[in-house]
Amino acid sequence: EAQLVESGGGLVQAGGSLRLSCAASGFALDDYAIGWFRQVPGKEREFVAAISWTGGATYYADSVKGRFTISRDGAKNTIHLQMNSLKPEDTAVYYCGGHRYRYINAIQAAAVTEYQHWGQGTQVTVSS
């Protein structure tokens, strides 16, 4: 069964850093474009970042551009989200998902309905 597992969340002070990881079992992450989304209670899941299946293209929400970096580790079948200069408004449960297409543009990258194989999420809490 294809499954994604997120890890690396935690509690950090504003201005701090965390690195999230998205690992796959049952399939190769290299076959998919992968995206990170986040969600707080009562709100819709929000696009954060995405990376093409080759790793050659990356996309970011304006709210995280310049602070977050998405990358692939093909040897470990893992996607990372490096989060720097964290703010209290970054507090959320973070999810990774596999896009239905390998080749994606910026609009497709941010479309939550185009993703499948969601993980269970990892909590990120940023204190002020």
C-alpha positions as CSV (number, residue, x, y, z in Angstrom):
1,E,0.0,0.0,0.0
2,A,1.4,3.4,-1.0
3,Q,1.9,5.6,2.1
4,L,3.6,8.8,3.1
5,V,4.9,9.5,6.5
6,E,5.8,13.0,7.8
7,S,8.2,13.7,10.6
8,G,10.3,16.4,12.2
9,G,7.6,18.6,13.6
10,G,7.8,20.1,17.1
11,L,7.7,23.2,19.3
12,V,10.1,26.1,18.4
13,Q,10.4,29.7,19.3
14,A,9.7,32.4,16.7
15,G,12.8,32.9,14.6
16,G,13.8,29.3,14.9
17,S,14.1,26.5,12.4
18,L,12.7,23.0,11.8
19,R,13.3,20.5,9.1
20,L,10.3,18.3,8.1
21,S,10.7,15.0,6.2
22,C,8.3,13.1,4.0
23,A,9.2,9.5,3.5
24,A,7.4,7.0,1.2
25,S,6.7,3.3,1.5
26,G,5.2,1.2,-1.2
27,F,6.3,3.5,-4.0
28,A,9.2,5.7,-5.2
29,L,8.9,9.4,-4.4
30,D,11.0,10.1,-7.5
31,D,8.0,9.1,-9.6
32,Y,5.9,11.9,-8.3
33,A,5.8,15.7,-7.8
34,I,5.4,16.2,-4.1
35,G,3.8,19.0,-2.2
36,W,3.6,20.2,1.4
37,F,0.4,21.7,2.8
38,R,-0.6,22.8,6.2
39,Q,-3.9,23.1,8.1
40,V,-5.2,24.7,11.2
41,P,-8.5,23.7,12.9
42,G,-11.5,25.2,11.1
43,K,-9.6,26.2,8.0
44,E,-8.9,24.6,4.6
45,R,-5.6,22.8,3.9
46,E,-3.2,25.5,2.6
47,F,-0.4,25.1,0.0
48,V,3.1,25.6,1.3
49,A,5.6,24.3,-1.3
50,A,6.0,21.7,-4.0
51,I,8.8,20.1,-6.0
52,S,8.7,18.5,-9.4
53,W,9.4,14.8,-9.9
54,T,12.9,15.6,-11.2
55,G,13.5,18.2,-8.5
56,G,14.3,20.8,-11.1
57,A,11.3,23.0,-10.3
58,T,10.1,24.2,-7.0
59,Y,7.0,26.3,-6.0
60,Y,6.3,28.2,-2.8
61,A,3.4,30.1,-1.3
62,D,4.1,33.8,-1.0
63,S,3.8,33.5,2.8
64,V,6.9,31.2,3.0
65,K,9.0,32.3,0.1
66,G,12.5,33.1,1.1
67,R,12.1,31.2,4.5
68,F,11.2,27.7,3.5
69,T,13.1,25.4,1.1
70,I,11.8,22.1,-0.4
71,S,14.3,19.5,-1.6
72,R,14.7,15.9,-2.6
73,D,16.9,13.2,-1.2
74,G,16.6,10.5,-3.9
75,A,18.9,8.1,-2.1
76,K,16.7,8.0,0.9
77,N,13.4,8.3,-1.0
78,T,12.6,11.4,1.1
79,I,11.4,15.0,0.6
80,H,12.6,17.7,3.1
81,L,11.1,21.0,4.0
82,Q,13.6,23.3,5.7
83,M,11.8,26.0,7.6
84,N,13.7,29.0,8.8
85,S,12.7,32.2,10.5
86,L,9.5,30.6,11.7
87,K,6.6,32.8,12.8
88,P,3.7,32.0,15.1
89,E,1.4,32.0,12.0
90,D,3.3,29.0,10.7
91,T,1.7,26.9,13.4
92,A,-0.2,24.1,11.8
93,V,-0.3,20.4,11.0
94,Y,1.9,19.9,8.0
95,Y,1.1,17.2,5.4
96,C,2.9,15.9,2.4
97,G,1.1,14.5,-0.6
98,G,1.9,13.0,-4.0
99,H,0.6,14.9,-7.0
100,R,-1.3,13.0,-9.6
101,Y,1.0,14.3,-12.4
102,R,4.8,14.3,-12.7
103,Y,5.0,17.6,-14.6
104,I,3.3,20.4,-12.8
105,N,3.1,24.2,-13.1
106,A,2.6,26.7,-10.3
107,I,-1.2,26.5,-10.5
108,Q,-1.3,22.7,-10.4
109,A,1.3,22.6,-7.6
110,A,-1.1,24.6,-5.3
111,A,-4.2,22.6,-6.1
112,V,-4.9,20.4,-3.1
113,T,-7.4,18.3,-5.0
114,E,-4.7,17.1,-7.4
115,Y,-2.8,15.3,-4.6
116,Q,-3.1,11.8,-3.3
117,H,-1.4,9.5,-0.9
118,W,-1.5,12.0,2.0
119,G,0.4,11.3,5.2
120,Q,-1.0,11.6,8.8
121,G,0.7,15.0,9.3
122,T,3.2,16.4,11.8
123,Q,2.4,19.2,14.2
124,V,4.5,22.4,14.0
125,T,4.0,24.9,16.8
126,V,5.8,28.3,16.9
127,S,5.7,30.2,20.1
128,S,6.0,34.0,20.2
